[in-house]
Amino acid sequence: MRSVNYKTRIRSKAQELGFSFVGFSKAEFLDEEALKLEKWLSNGFHGEMKYMENHFEKRIDPRKLVEGTKTVISLLFNYYTTEKQTDPEAPKISSYAYGKDYHHVVKQRLKSLFVWMQEEIGEISGRYFVDSAPVLDKVWAERSGLGWIGKHTNLINKNQGSYFFIAELLVDLEIAPDGPIKDYCGTCTKCIDACPTGAIIQPYVVDGSKCISYFTIELKDAIPQEMKGQFDNWMFGCDICQEVCPWNRFSLTHNEPDFKPHPDLLSMTKKDWNELTKEKFQEVFQRSAVKRTKYEGLMRNIKFLGNS
């Protein structure tokens, strides 16, 4: 089967499994990104995320992560929703965490795609990842033409914006690569202007240690007091730089049942959150990515916001 037929059939099957966009890149050393990553780490922009320092060589060369890799297949899975929390005073949760944990949901679809490829195309070796390995997923998605990395460092798809989970298959199958597209951010600085903590220190550079998502999810210690009043009421993650991005006017509402929020989540009031019990936390977030911060972590965030 010719390479072009591989692409057509893989795209078709991936879309059948719920993926919105699929792109292909040649697996190779990322020389330019290696320098950028090295500089980002040396500046300490990863804060307490020490895992970012690990496996540097694998991050910049997928062939060192999965031996024999020839092609990186990048896939985007939509999570955009128009549903919002009903109480305007309630502490806010990032919309990507409304439903079931995306790691499990998307990885199951990836596994189905990989098994299908082995059955339909032939003997293929490789691995698949969803935000769970030292892979520069946004870089590979950009290289495969699925969008460009915006000034807020999120991937922006020209047709449907940036509310996507990025996944990838590293395979030993040689498939003709797709080229990147141009950057369409232009002179816009809405994301930079809107960031409450000034985490986007310059276009295309985010100091992760200043990001609200970092403070509310990654940081295990106490949140620094100097950040008081700068979180715009976010208790888990932050959507501000995406909410203000003009390209997200093209976002389409997802139709993934697993991403529907728990029936109680959006209706919980400020009072409900302040009085959240461990039992209620387990019930609402049983299969959610919010479990990553644990009950104690979420309550720390709520208290820091001054809501209790």
GURO-86396 format. One record per residue (C-alpha): residue number from 1; residue in three letters; chain; x, y, z. Coordinates in pm, 1 decimal. Each point is the difference from the previous one (the first is absolute). Layout:
<site num="NUM" residu="ala" chaine="A" px="X" py="Y" pz="Z"/>
...
This chain:
<site num="1" residu="met" chaine="A" px="0.0" py="0.0" pz="0.0"/>
<site num="2" residu="arg" chaine="A" px="140.5" py="340.6" pz="-94.1"/>
<site num="3" residu="ser" chaine="A" px="79.5" py="262.0" pz="263.8"/>
<site num="4" residu="val" chaine="A" px="-274.7" py="232.9" pz="-123.8"/>
<site num="5" residu="asn" chaine="A" px="-256.1" py="-276.3" pz="52.3"/>
<site num="6" residu="tyr" chaine="A" px="127.2" py="-55.5" pz="353.4"/>
<site num="7" residu="lys" chaine="A" px="-67.5" py="365.8" pz="78.5"/>
<site num="8" residu="thr" chaine="A" px="-349.7" py="1.7" pz="-143.3"/>
<site num="9" residu="arg" chaine="A" px="-103.8" py="-318.2" pz="178.6"/>
<site num="10" residu="ile" chaine="A" px="161.6" py="93.3" pz="332.2"/>
<site num="11" residu="arg" chaine="A" px="-168.1" py="341.6" pz="-7.9"/>
<site num="12" residu="ser" chaine="A" px="-334.2" py="-156.5" pz="-78.3"/>
<site num="13" residu="lys" chaine="A" px="27.5" py="-255.3" pz="280.6"/>
<site num="14" residu="ala" chaine="A" px="125.3" py="260.7" pz="249.0"/>
<site num="15" residu="gln" chaine="A" px="-296.7" py="226.5" pz="-73.3"/>
<site num="16" residu="glu" chaine="A" px="-231.6" py="-297.6" pz="39.7"/>
<site num="17" residu="leu" chaine="A" px="151.4" py="-43.4" pz="349.6"/>
<site num="18" residu="gly" chaine="A" px="-65.4" py="363.6" pz="91.0"/>
<site num="19" residu="phe" chaine="A" px="319.5" py="181.7" pz="-96.7"/>
<site num="20" residu="ser" chaine="A" px="-50.5" py="330.0" pz="-182.5"/>
<site num="21" residu="phe" chaine="A" px="331.0" py="37.6" pz="-182.7"/>
<site num="22" residu="val" chaine="A" px="293.9" py="-225.3" pz="-87.1"/>
<site num="23" residu="gly" chaine="A" px="344.1" py="95.6" pz="-133.2"/>
<site num="24" residu="phe" chaine="A" px="327.1" py="-174.4" pz="-81.6"/>
<site num="25" residu="ser" chaine="A" px="362.9" py="95.2" pz="63.5"/>
<site num="26" residu="lys" chaine="A" px="334.4" py="-162.6" pz="-66.2"/>
<site num="27" residu="ala" chaine="A" px="156.6" py="-110.9" pz="328.7"/>
<site num="28" residu="glu" chaine="A" px="327.1" py="186.4" pz="41.8"/>
<site num="29" residu="phe" chaine="A" px="212.6" py="202.1" pz="240.4"/>
<site num="30" residu="leu" chaine="A" px="-157.3" py="335.0" pz="92.7"/>
<site num="31" residu="asp" chaine="A" px="307.1" py="223.6" pz="-13.4"/>
<site num="32" residu="glu" chaine="A" px="-171.4" py="338.8" pz="30.7"/>
<site num="33" residu="glu" chaine="A" px="-234.7" py="-119.2" pz="273.8"/>
<site num="34" residu="ala" chaine="A" px="292.4" py="-153.7" pz="191.0"/>
<site num="35" residu="leu" chaine="A" px="155.8" py="344.4" pz="39.1"/>
<site num="36" residu="lys" chaine="A" px="-333.2" py="155.2" pz="101.4"/>
<site num="37" residu="leu" chaine="A" px="-68.5" py="-271.0" pz="258.2"/>
<site num="38" residu="glu" chaine="A" px="350.2" py="26.7" pz="142.1"/>
<site num="39" residu="lys" chaine="A" px="-39.4" py="376.9" pz="40.8"/>
<site num="40" residu="trp" chaine="A" px="-350.4" py="-35.1" pz="150.4"/>
<site num="41" residu="leu" chaine="A" px="126.3" py="-247.4" pz="257.9"/>
<site num="42" residu="ser" chaine="A" px="311.3" py="202.6" pz="84.3"/>
<site num="43" residu="asn" chaine="A" px="-223.7" py="301.1" pz="67.9"/>
<site num="44" residu="gly" chaine="A" px="-195.2" py="-208.7" pz="250.8"/>
<site num="45" residu="phe" chaine="A" px="-328.9" py="51.5" pz="-182.3"/>
<site num="46" residu="his" chaine="A" px="-102.9" py="-354.8" pz="95.3"/>
<site num="47" residu="gly" chaine="A" px="-8.9" py="90.7" pz="370.8"/>
<site num="48" residu="glu" chaine="A" px="-42.9" py="-312.0" pz="214.3"/>
<site num="49" residu="met" chaine="A" px="-82.0" py="-216.5" pz="-303.7"/>
<site num="50" residu="lys" chaine="A" px="330.1" py="-184.0" pz="28.6"/>
<site num="51" residu="tyr" chaine="A" px="-123.4" py="-273.7" pz="-231.8"/>
<site num="52" residu="met" chaine="A" px="49.9" py="247.0" pz="-286.7"/>
<site num="53" residu="glu" chaine="A" px="374.8" py="-32.9" pz="54.1"/>
<site num="54" residu="asn" chaine="A" px="-11.4" py="-377.7" pz="-43.5"/>
<site num="55" residu="his" chaine="A" px="54.5" py="-188.7" pz="-326.9"/>
<site num="56" residu="phe" chaine="A" px="120.8" py="307.5" pz="-191.2"/>
<site num="57" residu="glu" chaine="A" px="135.3" py="-206.6" pz="-290.2"/>
<site num="58" residu="lys" chaine="A" px="-327.4" py="-188.4" pz="-34.5"/>
<site num="59" residu="arg" chaine="A" px="-201.0" py="323.5" pz="-1.4"/>
<site num="60" residu="ile" chaine="A" px="188.2" py="134.4" pz="-297.9"/>
<site num="61" residu="asp" chaine="A" px="29.3" py="-324.4" pz="-196.7"/>
<site num="62" residu="pro" chaine="A" px="-291.5" py="-248.2" pz="-4.5"/>
<site num="63" residu="arg" chaine="A" px="228.2" py="-267.7" pz="-144.1"/>
<site num="64" residu="lys" chaine="A" px="175.9" py="-9.4" pz="337.8"/>
<site num="65" residu="leu" chaine="A" px="-333.8" py="-36.4" pz="177.3"/>
<site num="66" residu="val" chaine="A" px="-131.3" py="-279.2" pz="-222.8"/>
<site num="67" residu="glu" chaine="A" px="266.9" py="-182.8" pz="-193.9"/>
<site num="68" residu="gly" chaine="A" px="-66.4" py="-35.1" pz="-371.1"/>
<site num="69" residu="thr" chaine="A" px="-244.6" py="292.2" pz="-19.3"/>
<site num="70" residu="lys" chaine="A" px="-25.0" py="141.1" pz="-352.2"/>
<site num="71" residu="thr" chaine="A" px="-323.9" py="198.2" pz="17.6"/>
<site num="72" residu="val" chaine="A" px="-173.4" py="208.3" pz="265.1"/>
<site num="73" residu="ile" chaine="A" px="-377.0" py="-3.0" pz="-49.4"/>
<site num="74" residu="ser" chaine="A" px="-156.5" py="295.5" pz="184.4"/>
<site num="75" residu="leu" chaine="A" px="-369.5" py="6.2" pz="87.2"/>
<site num="76" residu="leu" chaine="A" px="-231.4" py="264.1" pz="146.6"/>
<site num="77" residu="phe" chaine="A" px="-299.7" py="-87.9" pz="218.5"/>
<site num="78" residu="asn" chaine="A" px="-253.8" py="278.6" pz="54.2"/>
<site num="79" residu="tyr" chaine="A" px="-122.7" py="88.2" pz="350.5"/>
<site num="80" residu="tyr" chaine="A" px="-164.8" py="338.2" pz="-61.1"/>
<site num="81" residu="thr" chaine="A" px="-330.9" py="58.7" pz="176.3"/>
<site num="82" residu="thr" chaine="A" px="-235.2" py="293.5" pz="39.4"/>
<site num="83" residu="glu" chaine="A" px="-113.1" py="-131.4" pz="340.5"/>
<site num="84" residu="lys" chaine="A" px="109.1" py="216.1" pz="291.8"/>
<site num="85" residu="gln" chaine="A" px="-24.2" py="3.8" pz="378.4"/>
<site num="86" residu="thr" chaine="A" px="-325.8" py="168.9" pz="94.5"/>
<site num="87" residu="asp" chaine="A" px="109.4" py="195.6" pz="309.0"/>
<site num="88" residu="pro" chaine="A" px="215.9" py="296.2" pz="-116.0"/>
<site num="89" residu="glu" chaine="A" px="156.5" py="18.9" pz="346.1"/>
<site num="90" residu="ala" chaine="A" px="96.2" py="-367.4" pz="21.0"/>
<site num="91" residu="pro" chaine="A" px="370.7" py="-86.7" pz="-32.4"/>
<site num="92" residu="lys" chaine="A" px="68.6" py="-108.5" pz="-356.5"/>
<site num="93" residu="ile" chaine="A" px="123.9" py="-322.4" pz="-151.7"/>
<site num="94" residu="ser" chaine="A" px="160.4" py="-28.6" pz="-343.4"/>
<site num="95" residu="ser" chaine="A" px="-243.4" py="-144.1" pz="-254.0"/>
<site num="96" residu="tyr" chaine="A" px="240.8" py="-275.8" pz="-105.3"/>
<site num="97" residu="ala" chaine="A" px="-60.9" py="-162.0" pz="340.4"/>
<site num="98" residu="tyr" chaine="A" px="-382.3" py="7.3" pz="-8.2"/>
<site num="99" residu="gly" chaine="A" px="-37.4" py="-363.1" pz="-103.1"/>
<site num="100" residu="lys" chaine="A" px="194.9" py="-323.5" pz="29.6"/>
<site num="101" residu="asp" chaine="A" px="378.4" py="16.0" pz="7.1"/>
<site num="102" residu="tyr" chaine="A" px="112.2" py="61.3" pz="-358.7"/>
<site num="103" residu="his" chaine="A" px="309.2" py="-218.0" pz="47.4"/>
<site num="104" residu="his" chaine="A" px="-219.4" py="-308.9" pz="24.2"/>
<site num="105" residu="val" chaine="A" px="-266.1" py="103.3" pz="-251.9"/>
<site num="106" residu="val" chaine="A" px="237.8" py="99.9" pz="-280.4"/>
<site num="107" residu="lys" chaine="A" px="251.2" py="-277.5" pz="67.1"/>
<site num="108" residu="gln" chaine="A" px="-271.4" py="-263.0" pz="-44.8"/>
<site num="109" residu="arg" chaine="A" px="-79.4" py="144.5" pz="-345.0"/>
<site num="110" residu="leu" chaine="A" px="370.9" py="7.8" pz="-85.6"/>
<site num="111" residu="lys" chaine="A" px="32.7" py="-363.8" pz="94.6"/>
<site num="112" residu="ser" chaine="A" px="-293.7" py="-85.0" pz="-227.9"/>
<site num="113" residu="leu" chaine="A" px="163.8" py="190.6" pz="-285.4"/>
<site num="114" residu="phe" chaine="A" px="334.7" py="-171.8" pz="52.5"/>
<site num="115" residu="val" chaine="A" px="-157.7" py="-347.3" pz="10.7"/>
<site num="116" residu="trp" chaine="A" px="-195.8" py="82.1" pz="-315.9"/>
<site num="117" residu="met" chaine="A" px="320.7" py="111.4" pz="-175.5"/>
<site num="118" residu="gln" chaine="A" px="170.3" py="-328.3" pz="90.6"/>
<site num="119" residu="glu" chaine="A" px="-296.2" py="-197.1" pz="-131.7"/>
<site num="120" residu="glu" chaine="A" px="-59.6" py="201.7" pz="-318.1"/>
<site num="121" residu="ile" chaine="A" px="348.6" py="112.3" pz="-103.4"/>
<site num="122" residu="gly" chaine="A" px="221.4" py="-277.1" pz="130.2"/>
<site num="123" residu="glu" chaine="A" px="271.3" py="-56.4" pz="255.9"/>
<site num="124" residu="ile" chaine="A" px="60.4" py="338.8" pz="163.7"/>
<site num="125" residu="ser" chaine="A" px="200.9" py="77.1" pz="311.0"/>
<site num="126" residu="gly" chaine="A" px="-44.9" py="312.6" pz="205.5"/>
<site num="127" residu="arg" chaine="A" px="-152.5" py="163.6" pz="303.7"/>
<site num="128" residu="tyr" chaine="A" px="-274.1" py="252.9" pz="65.7"/>
<site num="129" residu="phe" chaine="A" px="-13.9" py="283.0" pz="251.9"/>
<site num="130" residu="val" chaine="A" px="-239.8" py="258.4" pz="139.8"/>
<site num="131" residu="asp" chaine="A" px="190.1" py="257.7" pz="201.5"/>
<site num="132" residu="ser" chaine="A" px="174.4" py="-284.0" pz="184.6"/>
<site num="133" residu="ala" chaine="A" px="351.9" py="-21.4" pz="-141.4"/>
<site num="134" residu="pro" chaine="A" px="295.4" py="228.3" pz="-77.6"/>
<site num="135" residu="val" chaine="A" px="-138.6" py="105.9" pz="-338.3"/>
<site num="136" residu="leu" chaine="A" px="-19.4" py="360.3" pz="-123.9"/>
<site num="137" residu="asp" chaine="A" px="-354.6" py="-56.9" pz="-118.9"/>
<site num="138" residu="lys" chaine="A" px="-76.7" py="359.2" pz="-105.6"/>
<site num="139" residu="val" chaine="A" px="316.8" py="12.8" pz="-208.6"/>
<site num="140" residu="trp" chaine="A" px="-88.6" py="-319.5" pz="-184.7"/>
<site num="141" residu="ala" chaine="A" px="-358.2" py="112.7" pz="-54.2"/>
<site num="142" residu="glu" chaine="A" px="130.5" py="326.4" pz="-144.6"/>
<site num="143" residu="arg" chaine="A" px="247.7" py="-180.7" pz="-224.2"/>
<site num="144" residu="ser" chaine="A" px="-277.9" py="-219.4" pz="-135.4"/>
<site num="145" residu="gly" chaine="A" px="-210.0" py="299.6" pz="-101.1"/>
<site num="146" residu="leu" chaine="A" px="-272.8" py="-32.7" pz="264.4"/>
<site num="147" residu="gly" chaine="A" px="47.9" py="362.5" pz="101.8"/>
<site num="148" residu="trp" chaine="A" px="259.7" py="241.5" pz="127.8"/>
<site num="149" residu="ile" chaine="A" px="126.5" py="60.9" pz="352.5"/>
<site num="150" residu="gly" chaine="A" px="-150.4" py="332.9" pz="104.4"/>
<site num="151" residu="lys" chaine="A" px="144.1" py="275.2" pz="216.8"/>
<site num="152" residu="his" chaine="A" px="-151.8" py="-173.6" pz="304.2"/>
<site num="153" residu="thr" chaine="A" px="189.8" py="-317.1" pz="-109.1"/>
<site num="154" residu="asn" chaine="A" px="-318.7" py="-199.2" pz="-61.5"/>
<site num="155" residu="leu" chaine="A" px="-56.4" py="-159.6" pz="-337.7"/>
<site num="156" residu="ile" chaine="A" px="-258.6" py="189.7" pz="-208.0"/>
<site num="157" residu="asn" chaine="A" px="-184.0" py="-174.2" pz="-280.3"/>
<site num="158" residu="lys" chaine="A" px="-111.7" py="243.8" pz="-269.9"/>
<site num="159" residu="asn" chaine="A" px="-336.9" py="-171.7" pz="-41.7"/>
<site num="160" residu="gln" chaine="A" px="-98.6" py="-69.6" pz="361.2"/>
<site num="161" residu="gly" chaine="A" px="220.3" py="189.7" pz="245.6"/>
<site num="162" residu="ser" chaine="A" px="198.7" py="-141.8" pz="290.0"/>
<site num="163" residu="tyr" chaine="A" px="-229.7" py="-207.3" pz="223.2"/>
<site num="164" residu="phe" chaine="A" px="165.7" py="-330.6" pz="-82.8"/>
<site num="165" residu="phe" chaine="A" px="184.2" py="-280.7" pz="173.1"/>
<site num="166" residu="ile" chaine="A" px="307.5" py="-102.4" pz="-198.1"/>
<site num="167" residu="ala" chaine="A" px="96.9" py="-365.2" pz="-38.4"/>
<site num="168" residu="glu" chaine="A" px="256.4" py="-181.1" pz="-209.0"/>
<site num="169" residu="leu" chaine="A" px="92.9" py="-335.9" pz="-142.5"/>
<site num="170" residu="leu" chaine="A" px="370.9" py="-72.3" pz="-49.6"/>
<site num="171" residu="val" chaine="A" px="21.9" py="-272.2" pz="-265.4"/>
<site num="172" residu="asp" chaine="A" px="265.6" py="-174.9" pz="-207.6"/>
<site num="173" residu="leu" chaine="A" px="-208.7" py="50.9" pz="-312.9"/>
<site num="174" residu="glu" chaine="A" px="134.3" py="248.5" pz="-254.0"/>
<site num="175" residu="ile" chaine="A" px="-277.1" py="241.3" pz="-99.2"/>
<site num="176" residu="ala" chaine="A" px="42.2" py="313.0" pz="-210.6"/>
<site num="177" residu="pro" chaine="A" px="9.0" py="300.5" pz="237.5"/>
<site num="178" residu="asp" chaine="A" px="-240.3" py="294.7" pz="-7.1"/>
<site num="179" residu="gly" chaine="A" px="161.4" py="341.6" pz="9.0"/>
<site num="180" residu="pro" chaine="A" px="-64.9" py="269.6" pz="261.3"/>
<site num="181" residu="ile" chaine="A" px="-232.4" py="295.0" pz="-62.8"/>
<site num="182" residu="lys" chaine="A" px="75.5" py="366.3" pz="63.7"/>
<site num="183" residu="asp" chaine="A" px="-49.2" py="186.2" pz="327.1"/>
<site num="184" residu="tyr" chaine="A" px="-322.8" py="202.3" pz="-4.0"/>
<site num="185" residu="cys" chaine="A" px="34.4" py="181.5" pz="334.0"/>
<site num="186" residu="gly" chaine="A" px="108.0" py="317.4" pz="-178.5"/>
<site num="187" residu="thr" chaine="A" px="22.7" py="305.4" pz="225.5"/>
<site num="188" residu="cys" chaine="A" px="-261.3" py="-129.5" pz="246.7"/>
<site num="189" residu="thr" chaine="A" px="105.5" py="2.7" pz="367.0"/>
<site num="190" residu="lys" chaine="A" px="-334.5" py="-76.2" pz="166.7"/>
<site num="191" residu="cys" chaine="A" px="132.8" py="-306.0" pz="186.2"/>
<site num="192" residu="ile" chaine="A" px="303.6" py="190.2" pz="129.5"/>
<site num="193" residu="asp" chaine="A" px="-210.3" py="296.8" pz="110.2"/>
<site num="194" residu="ala" chaine="A" px="-259.7" py="-216.9" pz="174.2"/>
<site num="195" residu="cys" chaine="A" px="228.4" py="-226.4" pz="207.4"/>
<site num="196" residu="pro" chaine="A" px="-57.3" py="106.9" pz="364.2"/>
<site num="197" residu="thr" chaine="A" px="338.2" py="-122.6" pz="123.6"/>
<site num="198" residu="gly" chaine="A" px="211.6" py="117.0" pz="-294.5"/>
<site num="199" residu="ala" chaine="A" px="102.2" py="-357.3" pz="-76.2"/>
<site num="200" residu="ile" chaine="A" px="34.6" py="70.5" pz="-374.2"/>
<site num="201" residu="ile" chaine="A" px="319.5" py="199.4" pz="45.6"/>
<site num="202" residu="gln" chaine="A" px="42.3" py="60.9" pz="-373.3"/>
<site num="203" residu="pro" chaine="A" px="-168.9" py="-132.0" pz="-313.3"/>
<site num="204" residu="tyr" chaine="A" px="45.8" py="-378.1" pz="-21.5"/>
<site num="205" residu="val" chaine="A" px="169.1" py="-27.5" pz="341.8"/>
<site num="206" residu="val" chaine="A" px="-190.3" py="-100.9" pz="314.8"/>
<site num="207" residu="asp" chaine="A" px="158.1" py="0.6" pz="342.6"/>
<site num="208" residu="gly" chaine="A" px="-174.8" py="-313.6" pz="121.7"/>
<site num="209" residu="ser" chaine="A" px="80.2" py="84.3" pz="361.1"/>
<site num="210" residu="lys" chaine="A" px="-227.9" py="305.7" pz="-25.5"/>
<site num="211" residu="cys" chaine="A" px="-295.2" py="-175.6" pz="-164.3"/>
<site num="212" residu="ile" chaine="A" px="-325.1" py="-43.7" pz="195.0"/>
<site num="213" residu="ser" chaine="A" px="-17.8" py="-361.6" pz="-119.2"/>
<site num="214" residu="tyr" chaine="A" px="344.2" py="-59.9" pz="150.3"/>
<site num="215" residu="phe" chaine="A" px="-96.6" py="145.7" pz="336.7"/>
<site num="216" residu="thr" chaine="A" px="-332.6" py="-183.8" pz="20.8"/>
<site num="217" residu="ile" chaine="A" px="111.0" py="-339.2" pz="-135.7"/>
<site num="218" residu="glu" chaine="A" px="376.0" py="-50.9" pz="-11.7"/>
<site num="219" residu="leu" chaine="A" px="118.8" py="184.9" pz="310.1"/>
<site num="220" residu="lys" chaine="A" px="-19.8" py="-222.3" pz="306.1"/>
<site num="221" residu="asp" chaine="A" px="124.3" py="257.8" pz="252.6"/>
<site num="222" residu="ala" chaine="A" px="-191.4" py="302.1" pz="127.6"/>
<site num="223" residu="ile" chaine="A" px="-93.3" py="255.2" pz="-267.4"/>
<site num="224" residu="pro" chaine="A" px="216.2" py="313.6" pz="44.6"/>
<site num="225" residu="gln" chaine="A" px="-192.8" py="278.8" pz="174.9"/>
<site num="226" residu="glu" chaine="A" px="112.4" py="255.1" pz="-259.7"/>
<site num="227" residu="met" chaine="A" px="-229.8" py="-175.8" pz="-247.1"/>
<site num="228" residu="lys" chaine="A" px="-305.3" py="85.0" pz="213.0"/>
<site num="229" residu="gly" chaine="A" px="-274.2" py="165.7" pz="-202.6"/>
<site num="230" residu="gln" chaine="A" px="155.2" py="-89.3" pz="-338.7"/>
<site num="231" residu="phe" chaine="A" px="-177.0" py="-327.8" pz="-78.5"/>
<site num="232" residu="asp" chaine="A" px="-328.4" py="140.9" pz="-135.3"/>
<site num="233" residu="asn" chaine="A" px="-178.1" py="-260.3" pz="217.1"/>
<site num="234" residu="trp" chaine="A" px="151.5" py="-306.1" pz="-172.2"/>
<site num="235" residu="met" chaine="A" px="33.1" py="-297.4" pz="236.5"/>
<site num="236" residu="phe" chaine="A" px="113.4" py="-263.4" pz="-252.3"/>
<site num="237" residu="gly" chaine="A" px="177.1" py="98.2" pz="-320.5"/>
<site num="238" residu="cys" chaine="A" px="-77.1" py="312.2" pz="-200.7"/>
<site num="239" residu="asp" chaine="A" px="-163.8" py="66.9" pz="-337.9"/>
<site num="240" residu="ile" chaine="A" px="60.9" py="375.2" pz="-30.5"/>
<site num="241" residu="cys" chaine="A" px="254.9" py="0.1" pz="-282.9"/>
<site num="242" residu="gln" chaine="A" px="-229.0" py="-226.4" pz="-202.5"/>
<site num="243" residu="glu" chaine="A" px="-319.0" py="188.5" pz="85.4"/>
<site num="244" residu="val" chaine="A" px="140.5" py="326.7" pz="-139.2"/>
<site num="245" residu="cys" chaine="A" px="157.1" py="-152.1" pz="-311.8"/>
<site num="246" residu="pro" chaine="A" px="-186.5" py="117.9" pz="-313.5"/>
<site num="247" residu="trp" chaine="A" px="59.0" py="-334.3" pz="-170.9"/>
<site num="248" residu="asn" chaine="A" px="-224.4" py="-175.3" pz="250.8"/>
<site num="249" residu="arg" chaine="A" px="-305.1" py="162.6" pz="-153.9"/>
<site num="250" residu="phe" chaine="A" px="29.9" py="-292.7" pz="-242.8"/>
<site num="251" residu="ser" chaine="A" px="-7.3" py="-263.1" pz="275.8"/>
<site num="252" residu="leu" chaine="A" px="-264.4" py="-270.4" pz="-38.7"/>
<site num="253" residu="thr" chaine="A" px="-171.7" py="-164.3" pz="295.6"/>
<site num="254" residu="his" chaine="A" px="127.9" py="-351.3" pz="59.4"/>
<site num="255" residu="asn" chaine="A" px="-239.2" py="-294.4" pz="-17.3"/>
<site num="256" residu="glu" chaine="A" px="195.9" py="-233.5" pz="228.7"/>
<site num="257" residu="pro" chaine="A" px="-226.5" py="-151.1" pz="270.1"/>
<site num="258" residu="asp" chaine="A" px="300.3" py="-71.4" pz="225.3"/>
<site num="259" residu="phe" chaine="A" px="74.9" py="372.7" pz="20.3"/>
<site num="260" residu="lys" chaine="A" px="-343.9" py="91.2" pz="132.2"/>
<site num="261" residu="pro" chaine="A" px="33.4" py="141.0" pz="353.2"/>
<site num="262" residu="his" chaine="A" px="-130.1" py="-175.5" pz="308.8"/>
<site num="263" residu="pro" chaine="A" px="-366.6" py="107.1" pz="47.2"/>
<site num="264" residu="asp" chaine="A" px="85.2" py="203.3" pz="312.8"/>
<site num="265" residu="leu" chaine="A" px="322.8" py="164.5" pz="-115.4"/>
<site num="266" residu="leu" chaine="A" px="-122.0" py="308.5" pz="-184.3"/>
<site num="267" residu="ser" chaine="A" px="-281.7" py="79.3" pz="242.2"/>
<site num="268" residu="met" chaine="A" px="217.1" py="5.3" pz="311.8"/>
<site num="269" residu="thr" chaine="A" px="-4.5" py="341.5" pz="168.9"/>
<site num="270" residu="lys" chaine="A" px="275.0" py="191.9" pz="173.9"/>
<site num="271" residu="lys" chaine="A" px="-141.2" py="-130.4" pz="329.5"/>
<site num="272" residu="asp" chaine="A" px="1.6" py="-358.8" pz="-129.6"/>
<site num="273" residu="trp" chaine="A" px="366.7" py="24.9" pz="-90.3"/>
<site num="274" residu="asn" chaine="A" px="96.3" py="155.9" pz="332.9"/>
<site num="275" residu="glu" chaine="A" px="-177.2" py="-283.4" pz="181.2"/>
<site num="276" residu="leu" chaine="A" px="122.1" py="-274.7" pz="-232.7"/>
<site num="277" residu="thr" chaine="A" px="49.1" py="-329.1" pz="183.5"/>
<site num="278" residu="lys" chaine="A" px="242.2" py="-273.1" pz="-93.1"/>
<site num="279" residu="glu" chaine="A" px="-295.4" py="-227.1" pz="-80.3"/>
<site num="280" residu="lys" chaine="A" px="-152.5" py="254.9" pz="-239.2"/>
<site num="281" residu="phe" chaine="A" px="340.1" py="56.3" pz="-161.3"/>
<site num="282" residu="gln" chaine="A" px="33.0" py="-373.4" pz="-65.6"/>
<site num="283" residu="glu" chaine="A" px="-352.2" py="-15.4" pz="-141.9"/>
<site num="284" residu="val" chaine="A" px="29.5" py="297.2" pz="-237.5"/>
<site num="285" residu="phe" chaine="A" px="358.1" py="-63.0" pz="-109.9"/>
<site num="286" residu="gln" chaine="A" px="7.6" py="-378.9" pz="9.6"/>
<site num="287" residu="arg" chaine="A" px="136.7" py="-30.7" pz="-354.1"/>
<site num="288" residu="ser" chaine="A" px="118.6" py="357.7" pz="-50.9"/>
<site num="289" residu="ala" chaine="A" px="343.8" py="150.2" pz="-58.7"/>
<site num="290" residu="val" chaine="A" px="-72.7" py="213.3" pz="308.7"/>
<site num="291" residu="lys" chaine="A" px="90.6" py="-303.1" pz="211.5"/>
<site num="292" residu="arg" chaine="A" px="360.3" py="86.2" pz="-80.7"/>
<site num="293" residu="thr" chaine="A" px="-6.0" py="287.8" pz="247.8"/>
<site num="294" residu="lys" chaine="A" px="-180.1" py="-214.4" pz="261.4"/>
<site num="295" residu="tyr" chaine="A" px="-261.8" py="127.4" pz="242.7"/>
<site num="296" residu="glu" chaine="A" px="256.4" py="174.6" pz="219.7"/>
<site num="297" residu="gly" chaine="A" px="152.6" py="178.5" pz="-297.1"/>
<site num="298" residu="leu" chaine="A" px="-332.8" py="124.8" pz="-129.9"/>
<site num="299" residu="met" chaine="A" px="-100.6" py="127.2" pz="344.6"/>
<site num="300" residu="arg" chaine="A" px="335.8" py="176.0" pz="28.1"/>
<site num="301" residu="asn" chaine="A" px="-76.5" py="178.7" pz="-326.2"/>
<site num="302" residu="ile" chaine="A" px="-353.8" py="95.3" pz="106.1"/>
<site num="303" residu="lys" chaine="A" px="123.8" py="139.9" pz="329.8"/>
<site num="304" residu="phe" chaine="A" px="275.1" py="193.3" pz="-176.4"/>
<site num="305" residu="leu" chaine="A" px="-260.4" py="168.7" pz="-218.3"/>
<site num="306" residu="gly" chaine="A" px="-157.2" py="134.9" pz="317.1"/>
<site num="307" residu="asn" chaine="A" px="-325.8" py="-180.4" pz="-61.1"/>
<site num="308" residu="ser" chaine="A" px="-14.9" py="-165.3" pz="339.9"/>
